[in-house]
Amino acid sequence: MNGKKIVKEGYNTIAPDYLKIRHQNSADVQLLHDLVQRLPRRAKVLDAGCGAGVPITKFLSQFFEVTGVDFAEAQIELARTLVPEAHFLCQDITELNFPECSFDAICSYYTLIHIPREEHQSVLLNFRRMLTPKGLLLLCMGADDIEDDIADYWGVPMYWSHYDADTNIEMIKECGFSIFWSKIVEDSTDPESSHLFVLGQNKKNDNDNLSNVIT
């Protein structure tokens, strides 16, 4: 099973239709206000798994210098048109190689849940490496235990893989983050699904050397 291939092809196919079902005022988008209140204006923010850039990247770009990354070409093409004030890269977030301390915050919505869960820890550690000391992490993860699942999603096959909420919270802590809050929030595109959202902070000190953390 090639879960990543399924996800990439799926989002490339449904990109315009998926954009139509994202809601500006949904509960998950409202969580961004807490991130905004904790960061200075023009802070550098990474939107990891940005999709078409709406609504998350567009909202963040009102306040910050935002870089959006997604591996679905159709999504990135839309994002560059819809959010011209942000910078976008077409890349797999499991392979990001930005320099250490590149970002003041990293936001990632509905992305890790589509990555094989055995890779989640390495992604979190890489996020930590790319964050400044005390940098913030607003993250969407799974609320239930799903090892591998493929099902229809808006007319295309889609892949999911994640641990339950308690396991994910412990993983985030073990990767070097303190947690301000965690919440189970309804999926804005699928009322039958809910996900874990966590706002955390990098506990890295200025003297830490994380250049060799990802192996």
mmCIF file of the C-alpha atoms, coordinates in Angstrom:
data_MODEL
# 
_entry.id   MODEL 
# 
loop_
_atom_site.group_PDB 
_atom_site.id 
_atom_site.type_symbol 
_atom_site.label_atom_id 
_atom_site.label_alt_id 
_atom_site.label_comp_id 
_atom_site.label_asym_id 
_atom_site.label_entity_id 
_atom_site.label_seq_id 
_atom_site.pdbx_PDB_ins_code 
_atom_site.Cartn_x 
_atom_site.Cartn_y 
_atom_site.Cartn_z 
_atom_site.occupancy 
_atom_site.B_iso_or_equiv 
_atom_site.pdbx_formal_charge 
_atom_site.auth_seq_id 
_atom_site.auth_comp_id 
_atom_site.auth_asym_id 
_atom_site.auth_atom_id 
_atom_site.pdbx_PDB_model_num 
ATOM 1   C CA . MET A 1 1   ? 0.000   0.000  0.000  1.00 0.00 ? 1   MET A CA 1 
ATOM 2   C CA . ASN A 1 2   ? 1.335   3.426  -0.961 1.00 0.00 ? 2   ASN A CA 1 
ATOM 3   C CA . GLY A 1 3   ? -0.647  5.735  1.293  1.00 0.00 ? 3   GLY A CA 1 
ATOM 4   C CA . LYS A 1 4   ? 1.169   8.894  0.247  1.00 0.00 ? 4   LYS A CA 1 
ATOM 5   C CA . LYS A 1 5   ? 0.490   8.216  -3.429 1.00 0.00 ? 5   LYS A CA 1 
ATOM 6   C CA . ILE A 1 6   ? -3.214  7.774  -2.660 1.00 0.00 ? 6   ILE A CA 1 
ATOM 7   C CA . VAL A 1 7   ? -3.317  11.061 -0.732 1.00 0.00 ? 7   VAL A CA 1 
ATOM 8   C CA . LYS A 1 8   ? -1.434  13.039 -3.364 1.00 0.00 ? 8   LYS A CA 1 
ATOM 9   C CA . GLU A 1 9   ? -3.539  11.753 -6.250 1.00 0.00 ? 9   GLU A CA 1 
ATOM 10  C CA . GLY A 1 10  ? -6.720  12.230 -4.241 1.00 0.00 ? 10  GLY A CA 1 
ATOM 11  C CA . TYR A 1 11  ? -6.096  15.866 -3.378 1.00 0.00 ? 11  TYR A CA 1 
ATOM 12  C CA . ASN A 1 12  ? -4.874  16.654 -6.880 1.00 0.00 ? 12  ASN A CA 1 
ATOM 13  C CA . THR A 1 13  ? -8.192  15.326 -8.168 1.00 0.00 ? 13  THR A CA 1 
ATOM 14  C CA . ILE A 1 14  ? -10.525 17.033 -5.701 1.00 0.00 ? 14  ILE A CA 1 
ATOM 15  C CA . ALA A 1 15  ? -8.588  20.285 -5.163 1.00 0.00 ? 15  ALA A CA 1 
ATOM 16  C CA . PRO A 1 16  ? -11.251 22.706 -6.551 1.00 0.00 ? 16  PRO A CA 1 
ATOM 17  C CA . ASP A 1 17  ? -14.160 20.859 -4.918 1.00 0.00 ? 17  ASP A CA 1 
ATOM 18  C CA . TYR A 1 18  ? -12.344 20.506 -1.576 1.00 0.00 ? 18  TYR A CA 1 
ATOM 19  C CA . LEU A 1 19  ? -11.717 24.240 -1.566 1.00 0.00 ? 19  LEU A CA 1 
ATOM 20  C CA . LYS A 1 20  ? -15.472 24.861 -1.787 1.00 0.00 ? 20  LYS A CA 1 
ATOM 21  C CA . ILE A 1 21  ? -16.206 22.914 1.410  1.00 0.00 ? 21  ILE A CA 1 
ATOM 22  C CA . ARG A 1 22  ? -13.642 24.643 3.618  1.00 0.00 ? 22  ARG A CA 1 
ATOM 23  C CA . HIS A 1 23  ? -15.298 27.141 5.954  1.00 0.00 ? 23  HIS A CA 1 
ATOM 24  C CA . GLN A 1 24  ? -13.795 30.419 7.144  1.00 0.00 ? 24  GLN A CA 1 
ATOM 25  C CA . ASN A 1 25  ? -15.736 30.401 10.432 1.00 0.00 ? 25  ASN A CA 1 
ATOM 26  C CA . SER A 1 26  ? -15.416 26.743 11.423 1.00 0.00 ? 26  SER A CA 1 
ATOM 27  C CA . ALA A 1 27  ? -14.243 25.804 14.917 1.00 0.00 ? 27  ALA A CA 1 
ATOM 28  C CA . ASP A 1 28  ? -10.832 24.652 13.701 1.00 0.00 ? 28  ASP A CA 1 
ATOM 29  C CA . VAL A 1 29  ? -10.124 27.986 11.997 1.00 0.00 ? 29  VAL A CA 1 
ATOM 30  C CA . GLN A 1 30  ? -11.118 29.861 15.167 1.00 0.00 ? 30  GLN A CA 1 
ATOM 31  C CA . LEU A 1 31  ? -8.218  28.175 16.977 1.00 0.00 ? 31  LEU A CA 1 
ATOM 32  C CA . LEU A 1 32  ? -5.841  30.293 14.924 1.00 0.00 ? 32  LEU A CA 1 
ATOM 33  C CA . HIS A 1 33  ? -6.782  33.368 16.942 1.00 0.00 ? 33  HIS A CA 1 
ATOM 34  C CA . ASP A 1 34  ? -4.865  32.012 19.937 1.00 0.00 ? 34  ASP A CA 1 
ATOM 35  C CA . LEU A 1 35  ? -1.758  31.583 17.790 1.00 0.00 ? 35  LEU A CA 1 
ATOM 36  C CA . VAL A 1 36  ? -2.097  35.158 16.503 1.00 0.00 ? 36  VAL A CA 1 
ATOM 37  C CA . GLN A 1 37  ? -2.316  36.531 20.041 1.00 0.00 ? 37  GLN A CA 1 
ATOM 38  C CA . ARG A 1 38  ? 0.892   34.777 21.085 1.00 0.00 ? 38  ARG A CA 1 
ATOM 39  C CA . LEU A 1 39  ? 3.108   35.873 18.172 1.00 0.00 ? 39  LEU A CA 1 
ATOM 40  C CA . PRO A 1 40  ? 4.524   39.252 17.119 1.00 0.00 ? 40  PRO A CA 1 
ATOM 41  C CA . ARG A 1 41  ? 3.405   40.736 13.825 1.00 0.00 ? 41  ARG A CA 1 
ATOM 42  C CA . ARG A 1 42  ? 5.485   39.626 10.844 1.00 0.00 ? 42  ARG A CA 1 
ATOM 43  C CA . ALA A 1 43  ? 6.629   36.479 12.639 1.00 0.00 ? 43  ALA A CA 1 
ATOM 44  C CA . LYS A 1 44  ? 7.773   33.726 10.297 1.00 0.00 ? 44  LYS A CA 1 
ATOM 45  C CA . VAL A 1 45  ? 5.192   30.920 10.127 1.00 0.00 ? 45  VAL A CA 1 
ATOM 46  C CA . LEU A 1 46  ? 5.185   27.610 8.256  1.00 0.00 ? 46  LEU A CA 1 
ATOM 47  C CA . ASP A 1 47  ? 1.852   26.161 7.123  1.00 0.00 ? 47  ASP A CA 1 
ATOM 48  C CA . ALA A 1 48  ? 2.801   22.500 6.694  1.00 0.00 ? 48  ALA A CA 1 
ATOM 49  C CA . GLY A 1 49  ? 0.267   20.831 4.437  1.00 0.00 ? 49  GLY A CA 1 
ATOM 50  C CA . CYS A 1 50  ? -1.304  24.083 3.290  1.00 0.00 ? 50  CYS A CA 1 
ATOM 51  C CA . GLY A 1 51  ? -3.515  22.695 0.528  1.00 0.00 ? 51  GLY A CA 1 
ATOM 52  C CA . ALA A 1 52  ? -5.037  25.487 -1.566 1.00 0.00 ? 52  ALA A CA 1 
ATOM 53  C CA . GLY A 1 53  ? -4.092  28.056 1.067  1.00 0.00 ? 53  GLY A CA 1 
ATOM 54  C CA . VAL A 1 54  ? -7.682  28.784 2.092  1.00 0.00 ? 54  VAL A CA 1 
ATOM 55  C CA . PRO A 1 55  ? -8.661  29.311 4.791  1.00 0.00 ? 55  PRO A CA 1 
ATOM 56  C CA . ILE A 1 56  ? -5.558  28.676 6.948  1.00 0.00 ? 56  ILE A CA 1 
ATOM 57  C CA . THR A 1 57  ? -2.675  30.263 5.022  1.00 0.00 ? 57  THR A CA 1 
ATOM 58  C CA . LYS A 1 58  ? -4.846  33.182 3.959  1.00 0.00 ? 58  LYS A CA 1 
ATOM 59  C CA . PHE A 1 59  ? -5.840  33.901 7.560  1.00 0.00 ? 59  PHE A CA 1 
ATOM 60  C CA . LEU A 1 60  ? -2.268  33.648 8.857  1.00 0.00 ? 60  LEU A CA 1 
ATOM 61  C CA . SER A 1 61  ? -0.950  35.873 6.066  1.00 0.00 ? 61  SER A CA 1 
ATOM 62  C CA . GLN A 1 62  ? -2.923  38.799 7.454  1.00 0.00 ? 62  GLN A CA 1 
ATOM 63  C CA . PHE A 1 63  ? -0.472  38.890 10.370 1.00 0.00 ? 63  PHE A CA 1 
ATOM 64  C CA . PHE A 1 64  ? 2.662   36.928 9.510  1.00 0.00 ? 64  PHE A CA 1 
ATOM 65  C CA . GLU A 1 65  ? 5.221   36.091 6.833  1.00 0.00 ? 65  GLU A CA 1 
ATOM 66  C CA . VAL A 1 66  ? 3.895   32.686 5.814  1.00 0.00 ? 66  VAL A CA 1 
ATOM 67  C CA . THR A 1 67  ? 5.460   29.833 3.868  1.00 0.00 ? 67  THR A CA 1 
ATOM 68  C CA . GLY A 1 68  ? 3.028   27.142 2.733  1.00 0.00 ? 68  GLY A CA 1 
ATOM 69  C CA . VAL A 1 69  ? 4.112   23.636 1.773  1.00 0.00 ? 69  VAL A CA 1 
ATOM 70  C CA . ASP A 1 70  ? 2.051   20.877 0.152  1.00 0.00 ? 70  ASP A CA 1 
ATOM 71  C CA . PHE A 1 71  ? 2.962   17.976 -2.107 1.00 0.00 ? 71  PHE A CA 1 
ATOM 72  C CA . ALA A 1 72  ? -0.190  18.091 -4.277 1.00 0.00 ? 72  ALA A CA 1 
ATOM 73  C CA . GLU A 1 73  ? 0.625   20.169 -7.324 1.00 0.00 ? 73  GLU A CA 1 
ATOM 74  C CA . ALA A 1 74  ? -3.001  21.185 -7.985 1.00 0.00 ? 74  ALA A CA 1 
ATOM 75  C CA . GLN A 1 75  ? -3.311  22.478 -4.433 1.00 0.00 ? 75  GLN A CA 1 
ATOM 76  C CA . ILE A 1 76  ? -0.149  24.561 -4.648 1.00 0.00 ? 76  ILE A CA 1 
ATOM 77  C CA . GLU A 1 77  ? -1.238  26.011 -7.986 1.00 0.00 ? 77  GLU A CA 1 
ATOM 78  C CA . LEU A 1 78  ? -4.492  27.179 -6.382 1.00 0.00 ? 78  LEU A CA 1 
ATOM 79  C CA . ALA A 1 79  ? -2.679  28.496 -3.316 1.00 0.00 ? 79  ALA A CA 1 
ATOM 80  C CA . ARG A 1 80  ? -0.322  30.677 -5.362 1.00 0.00 ? 80  ARG A CA 1 
ATOM 81  C CA . THR A 1 81  ? -3.341  32.260 -7.049 1.00 0.00 ? 81  THR A CA 1 
ATOM 82  C CA . LEU A 1 82  ? -5.553  32.611 -3.979 1.00 0.00 ? 82  LEU A CA 1 
ATOM 83  C CA . VAL A 1 83  ? -2.916  33.767 -1.474 1.00 0.00 ? 83  VAL A CA 1 
ATOM 84  C CA . PRO A 1 84  ? -0.292  35.709 -3.475 1.00 0.00 ? 84  PRO A CA 1 
ATOM 85  C CA . GLU A 1 85  ? 1.073   37.359 -0.341 1.00 0.00 ? 85  GLU A CA 1 
ATOM 86  C CA . ALA A 1 86  ? 2.428   34.014 0.941  1.00 0.00 ? 86  ALA A CA 1 
ATOM 87  C CA . HIS A 1 87  ? 5.326   31.934 -0.402 1.00 0.00 ? 87  HIS A CA 1 
ATOM 88  C CA . PHE A 1 88  ? 4.572   28.350 -1.482 1.00 0.00 ? 88  PHE A CA 1 
ATOM 89  C CA . LEU A 1 89  ? 6.648   25.239 -2.097 1.00 0.00 ? 89  LEU A CA 1 
ATOM 90  C CA . CYS A 1 90  ? 5.510   21.937 -3.575 1.00 0.00 ? 90  CYS A CA 1 
ATOM 91  C CA . GLN A 1 91  ? 7.194   19.417 -1.284 1.00 0.00 ? 91  GLN A CA 1 
ATOM 92  C CA . ASP A 1 92  ? 6.459   16.442 0.975  1.00 0.00 ? 92  ASP A CA 1 
ATOM 93  C CA . ILE A 1 93  ? 6.407   17.675 4.584  1.00 0.00 ? 93  ILE A CA 1 
ATOM 94  C CA . THR A 1 94  ? 8.193   14.503 5.692  1.00 0.00 ? 94  THR A CA 1 
ATOM 95  C CA . GLU A 1 95  ? 11.219  15.717 3.695  1.00 0.00 ? 95  GLU A CA 1 
ATOM 96  C CA . LEU A 1 96  ? 11.447  19.367 4.743  1.00 0.00 ? 96  LEU A CA 1 
ATOM 97  C CA . ASN A 1 97  ? 15.001  20.650 5.137  1.00 0.00 ? 97  ASN A CA 1 
ATOM 98  C CA . PHE A 1 98  ? 14.608  24.279 6.146  1.00 0.00 ? 98  PHE A CA 1 
ATOM 99  C CA . PRO A 1 99  ? 17.520  25.473 8.301  1.00 0.00 ? 99  PRO A CA 1 
ATOM 100 C CA . GLU A 1 100 ? 17.334  25.143 12.065 1.00 0.00 ? 100 GLU A CA 1 
ATOM 101 C CA . CYS A 1 101 ? 15.300  27.891 13.783 1.00 0.00 ? 101 CYS A CA 1 
ATOM 102 C CA . SER A 1 102 ? 13.680  29.051 10.515 1.00 0.00 ? 102 SER A CA 1 
ATOM 103 C CA . PHE A 1 103 ? 10.205  29.650 11.943 1.00 0.00 ? 103 PHE A CA 1 
ATOM 104 C CA . ASP A 1 104 ? 8.564   31.276 14.941 1.00 0.00 ? 104 ASP A CA 1 
ATOM 105 C CA . ALA A 1 105 ? 5.573   28.977 14.564 1.00 0.00 ? 105 ALA A CA 1 
ATOM 106 C CA . ILE A 1 106 ? 4.452   25.943 12.582 1.00 0.00 ? 106 ILE A CA 1 
ATOM 107 C CA . CYS A 1 107 ? 0.805   25.269 11.827 1.00 0.00 ? 107 CYS A CA 1 
ATOM 108 C CA . SER A 1 108 ? -0.320  21.957 10.333 1.00 0.00 ? 108 SER A CA 1 
ATOM 109 C CA . TYR A 1 109 ? -3.989  21.127 9.720  1.00 0.00 ? 109 TYR A CA 1 
ATOM 110 C CA . TYR A 1 110 ? -5.295  17.777 8.397  1.00 0.00 ? 110 TYR A CA 1 
ATOM 111 C CA . THR A 1 111 ? -1.895  16.636 7.177  1.00 0.00 ? 111 THR A CA 1 
ATOM 112 C CA . LEU A 1 112 ? -0.235  14.291 9.668  1.00 0.00 ? 112 LEU A CA 1 
ATOM 113 C CA . ILE A 1 113 ? -3.424  12.193 9.673  1.00 0.00 ? 113 ILE A CA 1 
ATOM 114 C CA . HIS A 1 114 ? -2.650  11.269 6.044  1.00 0.00 ? 114 HIS A CA 1 
ATOM 115 C CA . ILE A 1 115 ? 0.963   10.211 6.752  1.00 0.00 ? 115 ILE A CA 1 
ATOM 116 C CA . PRO A 1 116 ? 1.852   6.684  7.947  1.00 0.00 ? 116 PRO A CA 1 
ATOM 117 C CA . ARG A 1 117 ? 1.824   6.998  11.709 1.00 0.00 ? 117 ARG A CA 1 
ATOM 118 C CA . GLU A 1 118 ? 5.257   5.453  12.175 1.00 0.00 ? 118 GLU A CA 1 
ATOM 119 C CA . GLU A 1 119 ? 6.605   8.623  10.521 1.00 0.00 ? 119 GLU A CA 1 
ATOM 120 C CA . HIS A 1 120 ? 4.806   11.060 12.835 1.00 0.00 ? 120 HIS A CA 1 
ATOM 121 C CA . GLN A 1 121 ? 7.539   11.211 15.457 1.00 0.00 ? 121 GLN A CA 1 
ATOM 122 C CA . SER A 1 122 ? 10.242  12.089 12.932 1.00 0.00 ? 122 SER A CA 1 
ATOM 123 C CA . VAL A 1 123 ? 8.011   14.804 11.461 1.00 0.00 ? 123 VAL A CA 1 
ATOM 124 C CA . LEU A 1 124 ? 7.477   16.303 14.931 1.00 0.00 ? 124 LEU A CA 1 
ATOM 125 C CA . LEU A 1 125 ? 11.190  16.234 15.682 1.00 0.00 ? 125 LEU A CA 1 
ATOM 126 C CA . ASN A 1 126 ? 11.902  17.972 12.404 1.00 0.00 ? 126 ASN A CA 1 
ATOM 127 C CA . PHE A 1 127 ? 9.273   20.588 13.213 1.00 0.00 ? 127 PHE A CA 1 
ATOM 128 C CA . ARG A 1 128 ? 11.053  21.173 16.512 1.00 0.00 ? 128 ARG A CA 1 
ATOM 129 C CA . ARG A 1 129 ? 14.403  21.536 14.736 1.00 0.00 ? 129 ARG A CA 1 
ATOM 130 C CA . MET A 1 130 ? 12.969  24.156 12.373 1.00 0.00 ? 130 MET A CA 1 
ATOM 131 C CA . LEU A 1 131 ? 11.360  26.152 15.192 1.00 0.00 ? 131 LEU A CA 1 
ATOM 132 C CA . THR A 1 132 ? 13.050  28.905 17.139 1.00 0.00 ? 132 THR A CA 1 
ATOM 133 C CA . PRO A 1 133 ? 13.506  28.406 20.888 1.00 0.00 ? 133 PRO A CA 1 
ATOM 134 C CA . LYS A 1 134 ? 10.026  28.861 22.411 1.00 0.00 ? 134 LYS A CA 1 
ATOM 135 C CA . GLY A 1 135 ? 8.520   28.621 18.917 1.00 0.00 ? 135 GLY A CA 1 
ATOM 136 C CA . LEU A 1 136 ? 4.866   27.578 18.725 1.00 0.00 ? 136 LEU A CA 1 
ATOM 137 C CA . LEU A 1 137 ? 3.235   24.514 17.169 1.00 0.00 ? 137 LEU A CA 1 
ATOM 138 C CA . LEU A 1 138 ? -0.476  24.351 16.291 1.00 0.00 ? 138 LEU A CA 1 
ATOM 139 C CA . LEU A 1 139 ? -1.097  20.822 15.178 1.00 0.00 ? 139 LEU A CA 1 
ATOM 140 C CA . CYS A 1 140 ? -3.981  18.619 14.026 1.00 0.00 ? 140 CYS A CA 1 
ATOM 141 C CA . MET A 1 141 ? -3.559  14.915 14.794 1.00 0.00 ? 141 MET A CA 1 
ATOM 142 C CA . GLY A 1 142 ? -5.788  11.877 15.061 1.00 0.00 ? 142 GLY A CA 1 
ATOM 143 C CA . ALA A 1 143 ? -8.231  11.346 17.913 1.00 0.00 ? 143 ALA A CA 1 
ATOM 144 C CA . ASP A 1 144 ? -8.664  7.604  17.306 1.00 0.00 ? 144 ASP A CA 1 
ATOM 145 C CA . ASP A 1 145 ? -6.357  4.654  16.715 1.00 0.00 ? 145 ASP A CA 1 
ATOM 146 C CA . ILE A 1 146 ? -6.169  3.907  12.980 1.00 0.00 ? 146 ILE A CA 1 
ATOM 147 C CA . GLU A 1 147 ? -3.165  2.005  11.653 1.00 0.00 ? 147 GLU A CA 1 
ATOM 148 C CA . ASP A 1 148 ? -4.060  2.100  7.947  1.00 0.00 ? 148 ASP A CA 1 
ATOM 149 C CA . ASP A 1 149 ? -7.399  2.999  6.423  1.00 0.00 ? 149 ASP A CA 1 
ATOM 150 C CA . ILE A 1 150 ? -8.497  3.675  2.870  1.00 0.00 ? 150 ILE A CA 1 
ATOM 151 C CA . ALA A 1 151 ? -12.008 4.917  2.220  1.00 0.00 ? 151 ALA A CA 1 
ATOM 152 C CA . ASP A 1 152 ? -13.955 7.122  -0.155 1.00 0.00 ? 152 ASP A CA 1 
ATOM 153 C CA . TYR A 1 153 ? -13.509 10.836 0.521  1.00 0.00 ? 153 TYR A CA 1 
ATOM 154 C CA . TRP A 1 154 ? -15.493 13.228 -1.642 1.00 0.00 ? 154 TRP A CA 1 
ATOM 155 C CA . GLY A 1 155 ? -15.448 10.756 -4.522 1.00 0.00 ? 155 GLY A CA 1 
ATOM 156 C CA . VAL A 1 156 ? -11.809 9.647  -4.403 1.00 0.00 ? 156 VAL A CA 1 
ATOM 157 C CA . PRO A 1 157 ? -9.865  7.039  -2.397 1.00 0.00 ? 157 PRO A CA 1 
ATOM 158 C CA . MET A 1 158 ? -8.160  8.589  0.638  1.00 0.00 ? 158 MET A CA 1 
ATOM 159 C CA . TYR A 1 159 ? -5.691  7.236  3.177  1.00 0.00 ? 159 TYR A CA 1 
ATOM 160 C CA . TRP A 1 160 ? -5.503  7.839  6.942  1.00 0.00 ? 160 TRP A CA 1 
ATOM 161 C CA . SER A 1 161 ? -3.085  6.659  9.627  1.00 0.00 ? 161 SER A CA 1 
ATOM 162 C CA . HIS A 1 162 ? -2.783  7.919  13.206 1.00 0.00 ? 162 HIS A CA 1 
ATOM 163 C CA . TYR A 1 163 ? -2.674  7.069  16.893 1.00 0.00 ? 163 TYR A CA 1 
ATOM 164 C CA . ASP A 1 164 ? -5.311  7.916  19.476 1.00 0.00 ? 164 ASP A CA 1 
ATOM 165 C CA . ALA A 1 165 ? -5.404  11.291 21.215 1.00 0.00 ? 165 ALA A CA 1 
ATOM 166 C CA . ASP A 1 166 ? -3.636  10.244 24.435 1.00 0.00 ? 166 ASP A CA 1 
ATOM 167 C CA . THR A 1 167 ? -0.799  8.560  22.522 1.00 0.00 ? 167 THR A CA 1 
ATOM 168 C CA . ASN A 1 168 ? -0.401  11.630 20.310 1.00 0.00 ? 168 ASN A CA 1 
ATOM 169 C CA . ILE A 1 169 ? -0.233  13.997 23.273 1.00 0.00 ? 169 ILE A CA 1 
ATOM 170 C CA . GLU A 1 170 ? 2.493   11.890 24.876 1.00 0.00 ? 170 GLU A CA 1 
ATOM 171 C CA . MET A 1 171 ? 4.376   11.766 21.568 1.00 0.00 ? 171 MET A CA 1 
ATOM 172 C CA . ILE A 1 172 ? 4.289   15.554 21.277 1.00 0.00 ? 172 ILE A CA 1 
ATOM 173 C CA . LYS A 1 173 ? 5.690   15.902 24.804 1.00 0.00 ? 173 LYS A CA 1 
ATOM 174 C CA . GLU A 1 174 ? 8.390   13.305 24.156 1.00 0.00 ? 174 GLU A CA 1 
ATOM 175 C CA . CYS A 1 175 ? 9.449   15.254 21.049 1.00 0.00 ? 175 CYS A CA 1 
ATOM 176 C CA . GLY A 1 176 ? 10.288  18.273 23.201 1.00 0.00 ? 176 GLY A CA 1 
ATOM 177 C CA . PHE A 1 177 ? 7.123   20.358 23.337 1.00 0.00 ? 177 PHE A CA 1 
ATOM 178 C CA . SER A 1 178 ? 5.187   21.702 26.283 1.00 0.00 ? 178 SER A CA 1 
ATOM 179 C CA . ILE A 1 179 ? 1.412   21.855 25.744 1.00 0.00 ? 179 ILE A CA 1 
ATOM 180 C CA . PHE A 1 180 ? -0.789  24.881 26.358 1.00 0.00 ? 180 PHE A CA 1 
ATOM 181 C CA . TRP A 1 181 ? -4.002  23.070 25.476 1.00 0.00 ? 181 TRP A CA 1 
ATOM 182 C CA . SER A 1 182 ? -5.455  20.142 23.551 1.00 0.00 ? 182 SER A CA 1 
ATOM 183 C CA . LYS A 1 183 ? -8.979  19.893 22.156 1.00 0.00 ? 183 LYS A CA 1 
ATOM 184 C CA . ILE A 1 184 ? -11.074 17.430 20.184 1.00 0.00 ? 184 ILE A CA 1 
ATOM 185 C CA . VAL A 1 185 ? -12.624 19.397 17.321 1.00 0.00 ? 185 VAL A CA 1 
ATOM 186 C CA . GLU A 1 186 ? -15.129 18.352 14.678 1.00 0.00 ? 186 GLU A CA 1 
ATOM 187 C CA . ASP A 1 187 ? -13.742 18.050 11.147 1.00 0.00 ? 187 ASP A CA 1 
ATOM 188 C CA . SER A 1 188 ? -15.053 21.048 9.216  1.00 0.00 ? 188 SER A CA 1 
ATOM 189 C CA . THR A 1 189 ? -15.421 18.939 6.045  1.00 0.00 ? 189 THR A CA 1 
ATOM 190 C CA . ASP A 1 190 ? -16.857 15.797 7.658  1.00 0.00 ? 190 ASP A CA 1 
ATOM 191 C CA . PRO A 1 191 ? -19.174 16.203 10.695 1.00 0.00 ? 191 PRO A CA 1 
ATOM 192 C CA . GLU A 1 192 ? -18.850 12.487 11.466 1.00 0.00 ? 192 GLU A CA 1 
ATOM 193 C CA . SER A 1 193 ? -15.125 12.851 12.182 1.00 0.00 ? 193 SER A CA 1 
ATOM 194 C CA . SER A 1 194 ? -13.219 14.674 14.903 1.00 0.00 ? 194 SER A CA 1 
ATOM 195 C CA . HIS A 1 195 ? -9.522  15.345 15.386 1.00 0.00 ? 195 HIS A CA 1 
ATOM 196 C CA . LEU A 1 196 ? -7.109  16.289 18.126 1.00 0.00 ? 196 LEU A CA 1 
ATOM 197 C CA . PHE A 1 197 ? -5.819  19.861 17.983 1.00 0.00 ? 197 PHE A CA 1 
ATOM 198 C CA . VAL A 1 198 ? -2.843  20.823 20.138 1.00 0.00 ? 198 VAL A CA 1 
ATOM 199 C CA . LEU A 1 199 ? -1.125  24.132 20.779 1.00 0.00 ? 199 LEU A CA 1 
ATOM 200 C CA . GLY A 1 200 ? 2.395   23.553 22.036 1.00 0.00 ? 200 GLY A CA 1 
ATOM 201 C CA . GLN A 1 201 ? 5.691   25.321 22.522 1.00 0.00 ? 201 GLN A CA 1 
ATOM 202 C CA . ASN A 1 202 ? 9.211   24.261 21.696 1.00 0.00 ? 202 ASN A CA 1 
ATOM 203 C CA . LYS A 1 203 ? 11.220  23.677 24.871 1.00 0.00 ? 203 LYS A CA 1 
ATOM 204 C CA . LYS A 1 204 ? 14.488  23.951 22.950 1.00 0.00 ? 204 LYS A CA 1 
ATOM 205 C CA . ASN A 1 205 ? 17.139  26.189 24.492 1.00 0.00 ? 205 ASN A CA 1 
ATOM 206 C CA . ASP A 1 206 ? 19.394  28.494 22.491 1.00 0.00 ? 206 ASP A CA 1 
ATOM 207 C CA . ASN A 1 207 ? 22.332  26.201 23.259 1.00 0.00 ? 207 ASN A CA 1 
ATOM 208 C CA . ASP A 1 208 ? 20.620  23.036 21.996 1.00 0.00 ? 208 ASP A CA 1 
ATOM 209 C CA . ASN A 1 209 ? 22.056  21.544 18.820 1.00 0.00 ? 209 ASN A CA 1 
ATOM 210 C CA . LEU A 1 210 ? 19.343  19.691 16.924 1.00 0.00 ? 210 LEU A CA 1 
ATOM 211 C CA . SER A 1 211 ? 21.120  19.436 13.587 1.00 0.00 ? 211 SER A CA 1 
ATOM 212 C CA . ASN A 1 212 ? 21.549  15.695 14.073 1.00 0.00 ? 212 ASN A CA 1 
ATOM 213 C CA . VAL A 1 213 ? 18.193  14.967 15.703 1.00 0.00 ? 213 VAL A CA 1 
ATOM 214 C CA . ILE A 1 214 ? 16.580  13.546 12.554 1.00 0.00 ? 214 ILE A CA 1 
ATOM 215 C CA . THR A 1 215 ? 18.103  10.246 11.524 1.00 0.00 ? 215 THR A CA 1 
# 
